[in-house]
Amino acid sequence: MSETAADDQDTPETSRADAVIDRVLSRAGTAVAEGGTAATDYDGDQYDREERAALRRVANLSTELEDITEVEYRQLRLEKVVLVGQWSHGTSEDAEISLRELAALAETAGSEVLDGVLQRRPHPDPATYIGKGKAHEVRDIVAAVGADTVIVNDDLAPSQRRALEDVVKVKVIDRTALILDIFAQHAKSKEGKAQVELAQLEYLLPRLRGWGESMSRQAGGQVGGAGAGMGSRGPGETKIELDRRRIHTRMAQLRRDIKAMEPARAVRRERRLGLPNVAIVGYTNAGKSSILNRVTGAGVLVENALFATLDPTVRRSQTPDGREFTVSDTVGFVRDLPHQLVAAFASTLEEVAHADLMLHVVDASHPDPESQIRAVREVLADVPGADQVKEVLVLNKADIADPETLLRLRGRREITIEVSALTGEGIEELMELIGRELPRPEIPVDVVVPYTRGDLVSEVHRHGEVLAQSHVPEGTHLSALVDAGLAARLEEAGVPSASV
């Protein structure tokens, strides 16, 4: 593996390249480390993990054509891959971390990473992205290790992908296609599947490939011999044009379907009205689902893989002083998240804008957690209203984090708290912090609620803050702090305490 574009054969350069290979292929310091995920009692039975593990890809069963020029589009073959990365600024360590993250993405998609190449260039080559010489070097690596796919750690133009395929002679995909493939595997809900399909079609549309005039669906007049006379001459609609029209039609239908699901989301949100909401956000595999399980006992899927959780989950919990609140787990973010996915999942991300408190879960054991924080905030900047939500940085995996990294993160201006979802360290302090930061009801009420309206008394205990309670012949005498809606219902159903 070469760290630069130059073919420097000096011994120091060779040693440095060998060291890079070891770090890239070791998984140390990546989002996905060797070994499985240690589930705790708070993670439940984890049936989804068994289901997902039962559907692993089986290699070398494909009957696809070997000549990549004979097809216009195929499903991704992710079995044995070689990674290609490029960097023009920053340090070599930053580039290696990014390539290791690409390796983790590839493994999550079901592939086996065989090798990786890092290249230093001031800007990508407009023809093959990595240049002709490096492309031939990648071709030799692919042939030597027996790979069938090359994954590029960047977005490729359609022309760059085709030109690189022509040189390396195997399938070439870019980072966006890889992430879309993972999302397609992990989507389970109807809305999630529709959002992923919409993002895939937006990505596919400019990348359709055709065979030229041989793909014509109509050929009248001189082309067809005897012909059908006037009105039928000319090449007609080509297959690629027909495919584009069908894709546009399908995308319009998906947008209508996703929009039609908005009322159902609004109804579910109305049912939670009156309960404070906490939204969990963060980089993929930072431990958001593990935190959710610790806080609520939800038992949602926990897996040591990127984008393990795709469909949002909402569960209830209680603060240490007894107030109920809801917790929303959102889809994980990643550096350079494809814009197609951000647009398609706008309806899912709006849960963050409606939250009263945002728990930004950070993997404190990652070599560069600050870059992950920046990546999350770049995505949230596109969500209207998300910047108005109070944010708490939850430094997860503190039990294995570097002390210097924790010290650096503690010095940030945001509220921070160190926890470990695996060991339970800091979870009690996190619950107390949530209780302090969640908005409290502010409207004082002093009423006697008839005994026939025990539901209102129960709601005051769940959603409000009871200051005093006693029983009188007319009903339950409550002195409490509640929100505006509950105060109106109490005033309508109750009797003012002064008149009792």
WOKAJO-V471778 format. One record per residue. RES is the residue in one letter. SS is DSSP state (H for helix, E for strand, L for the rest). PHI is phi in radians with two decimals (* if undefined). Layout:
BEGIN
((RES SS PHI) (RES SS PHI))
END
This chain:
BEGIN
((M L *) (S L -1.99) (E L -1.59) (T L -2.21) (A L -1.32) (A L -1.31) (D L -1.61) (D L -1.45) (Q L -1.79) (D L -1.12) (T H -1.03) (P H -1.02) (E H -1.15) (T H -1.10) (S H -1.10) (R H -1.11) (A H -1.12) (D H -1.08) (A H -1.13) (V H -1.12) (I H -1.01) (D H -1.04) (R H -1.25) (V H -1.17) (L H -1.54) (S H -1.41) (R L 1.16) (A L -1.18) (G L 1.34) (T L -1.63) (A L -1.23) (V L -2.08) (A L -1.71) (E L -1.14) (G L 1.70) (G L -1.50) (T L -1.71) (A L -1.44) (A L -1.50) (T L -1.81) (D H -1.09) (Y H -1.37) (D H -1.58) (G L 1.26) (D L -1.40) (Q L 1.01) (Y H -1.14) (D H -1.10) (R H -1.14) (E H -1.11) (E H -1.12) (R H -1.21) (A H -1.20) (A L -1.35) (L L -2.09) (R L -1.39) (R L -1.28) (V L -1.84) (A L -1.35) (N L 1.10) (L L -1.93) (S L -1.27) (T L -1.93) (E L -1.20) (L L -1.16) (E L -1.34) (D L -1.39) (I H -1.20) (T H -1.40) (E H -1.58) (V L -2.25) (E L -1.64) (Y L -2.85) (R L -2.39) (Q L -1.17) (L L -1.18) (R L -1.74) (L L -2.02) (E L -2.14) (K E -2.20) (V E -2.21) (V E -2.06) (L E -1.70) (V E -2.26) (G E -2.16) (Q E -2.54) (W E -2.50) (S L -2.09) (H L -2.58) (G L 1.44) (T L -1.72) (S H -1.14) (E H -1.14) (D H -1.07) (A H -1.13) (E H -1.18) (I H -1.08) (S H -1.12) (L H -1.23) (R H -1.15) (E H -1.13) (L H -1.09) (A H -1.09) (A H -1.14) (L H -1.08) (A H -1.09) (E H -1.17) (T H -1.09) (A L -1.30) (G L 1.82) (S L -1.88) (E E -2.00) (V E -1.44) (L E -1.76) (D E -2.84) (G E -2.60) (V E -2.27) (L E -1.95) (Q E -2.27) (R E -1.77) (R L -2.45) (P L -1.17) (H L -2.79) (P L -1.12) (D E -1.22) (P L -1.16) (A L -1.55) (T L -2.03) (Y E 1.30) (I L -1.94) (G L 1.60) (K H -1.12) (G H -1.12) (K H -1.18) (A H -1.10) (H H -1.17) (E H -1.14) (V H -1.12) (R H -1.05) (D H -1.15) (I H -1.12) (V H -1.04) (A H -1.16) (A H -1.23) (V H -1.66) (G L 1.35) (A L -1.40) (D L -2.08) (T E -2.58) (V E -2.01) (I E -1.97) (V E -1.74) (N L -1.46) (D L -2.97) (D L -1.49) (L L -1.80) (A L -1.22) (P H -0.92) (S H -1.19) (Q H -1.14) (R H -1.12) (R H -1.14) (A H -1.12) (L H -1.21) (E H -1.09) (D H -1.07) (V H -1.53) (V H -1.41) (K L 1.18) (V L -2.35) (K E -1.12) (V E -2.09) (I E -2.24) (D E -1.88) (R H -1.07) (T H -1.10) (A H -1.08) (L H -1.14) (I H -1.12) (L H -1.07) (D H -1.14) (I H -1.13) (F H -1.08) (A H -1.12) (Q H -1.23) (H H -1.72) (A L -1.21) (K L -2.14) (S L -1.35) (K H -1.07) (E H -1.19) (G H -1.07) (K H -1.13) (A H -1.14) (Q H -1.12) (V H -1.16) (E H -1.08) (L H -1.08) (A H -1.13) (Q H -1.13) (L H -1.18) (E H -1.11) (Y H -1.24) (L H -1.27) (L H -0.90) (P L -1.35) (R L -1.94) (L L -1.13) (R L -2.14) (G L -2.33) (W L -1.82) (G H 1.42) (E H -1.20) (S H -1.18) (M H -1.59) (S E -1.10) (R L -1.60) (Q L -2.26) (A L -2.67) (G E -1.68) (G L 1.07) (Q L -1.13) (V L -1.16) (G L -1.59) (G L 1.42) (A L -1.09) (G L 1.30) (A L -2.11) (G L 1.50) (M L -1.14) (G L 1.60) (S L -2.13) (R E -1.39) (G E 1.85) (P L -1.25) (G L 1.27) (E L -1.51) (T E -1.35) (K H -1.10) (I H -1.16) (E H -1.16) (L H -1.10) (D H -1.11) (R H -1.08) (R H -1.13) (R H -1.14) (I H -1.14) (H H -1.06) (T H -1.11) (R H -1.15) (M H -1.11) (A H -1.10) (Q H -1.13) (L H -1.12) (R H -1.11) (R H -1.13) (D H -1.09) (I H -1.14) (K H -1.15) (A H -1.20) (M L -1.45) (E H -1.07) (P H -1.02) (A H -1.14) (R H -1.13) (A H -1.13) (V H -1.13) (R H -1.10) (R H -1.20) (E H -1.10) (R H -1.11) (R L -1.57) (L L -1.06) (G L 1.77) (L L -1.68) (P E -1.06) (N E -2.11) (V E -2.00) (A E -1.81) (I E -1.73) (V E -2.20) (G E 2.74) (Y E -1.17) (T L -1.07) (N L 1.18) (A L -1.39) (G L 1.89) (K H -1.11) (S H -1.17) (S H -1.15) (I H -1.12) (L H -1.02) (N H -1.12) (R H -1.18) (V H -1.35) (T H -2.11) (G L 1.19) (A L -1.23) (G L 1.26) (V L -1.34) (L L -1.00) (V L -2.16) (E L -2.52) (N L -1.40) (A L -2.64) (L L -1.34) (F L 0.98) (A L -1.13) (T L -1.79) (L L -2.12) (D L -1.44) (P L -1.16) (T E -2.18) (V E -2.14) (R E -2.34) (R E -1.80) (S E -2.66) (Q E -2.29) (T L -1.31) (P L -0.98) (D L -1.59) (G L 1.68) (R L -1.38) (E E -1.44) (F E -2.65) (T E -1.85) (V E -2.17) (S E -1.92) (D E -1.68) (T L -1.91) (V L -1.14) (G L -1.28) (F E -1.81) (V L -2.62) (R L -1.07) (D L 0.98) (L L -1.06) (P L -0.95) (H H -1.12) (Q H -1.06) (L H -1.26) (V H -1.06) (A H -1.19) (A H -1.19) (F L -1.71) (A H -1.04) (S H -1.17) (T H -1.28) (L H -1.26) (E H -1.17) (E H -1.01) (V H -1.16) (A H -1.14) (H L -1.59) (A L -1.44) (D L -1.63) (L E -2.62) (M E -1.99) (L E -1.66) (H E -1.60) (V E -1.40) (V E -2.12) (D E -1.37) (A L -1.22) (S L -1.51) (H L -1.26) (P L -1.07) (D L -2.42) (P H -1.17) (E H -1.08) (S H -1.17) (Q H -1.20) (I H -1.07) (R H -1.10) (A H -1.10) (V H -1.13) (R H -1.23) (E H -1.12) (V H -1.24) (L H -1.14) (A L -1.11) (D L -1.54) (V L -1.77) (P L -1.04) (G L 1.60) (A H -1.17) (D H -1.28) (Q H -1.59) (V L -1.54) (K E -1.11) (E E -2.01) (V E -2.14) (L E -1.48) (V E -1.72) (L E -1.48) (N E -1.42) (K L 1.07) (A L -1.15) (D L -1.22) (I L -2.09) (A L -1.39) (D L -1.25) (P H -0.97) (E H -1.14) (T H -1.13) (L H -1.07) (L H -1.09) (R H -1.16) (L H -1.25) (R H -1.11) (G L -1.39) (R L -1.27) (R L -1.33) (E L -1.31) (I E -1.18) (T E -2.19) (I E -2.60) (E E -1.73) (V L -2.44) (S L -2.40) (A L -1.15) (L L -1.29) (T L -1.64) (G L 1.54) (E L -1.11) (G L 1.46) (I H -1.19) (E H -1.07) (E H -1.12) (L H -1.14) (M H -1.09) (E H -1.13) (L H -1.12) (I H -1.06) (G H -1.06) (R H -1.29) (E H -1.52) (L L -1.18) (P L -1.10) (R L -1.73) (P L -1.10) (E L -2.06) (I E -1.59) (P E -1.38) (V E -2.30) (D E -2.46) (V E -2.36) (V E -1.92) (V E -1.63) (P L -0.96) (Y H -1.11) (T H -1.31) (R H -1.98) (G H -1.10) (D H -1.10) (L H -1.22) (V H -1.09) (S H -1.09) (E H -1.18) (V H -1.10) (H H -1.19) (R H -1.36) (H H -1.83) (G L -1.95) (E E -2.23) (V E -1.39) (L E -1.61) (A E -2.74) (Q E -2.57) (S E -2.60) (H E -2.03) (V E -2.16) (P L -0.98) (E L -1.39) (G E 2.75) (T E -1.67) (H E -1.51) (L E -2.06) (S E -2.12) (A E -2.66) (L E -1.92) (V E -2.40) (D L -1.47) (A H -1.12) (G H -1.09) (L H -1.20) (A H -1.08) (A H -1.15) (R H -1.21) (L H -1.18) (E H -1.11) (E H -1.24) (A H -1.62) (G L -1.66) (V E -2.10) (P E -0.95) (S H -1.10) (A H -1.17) (S H -1.57) (V L -1.51))
END
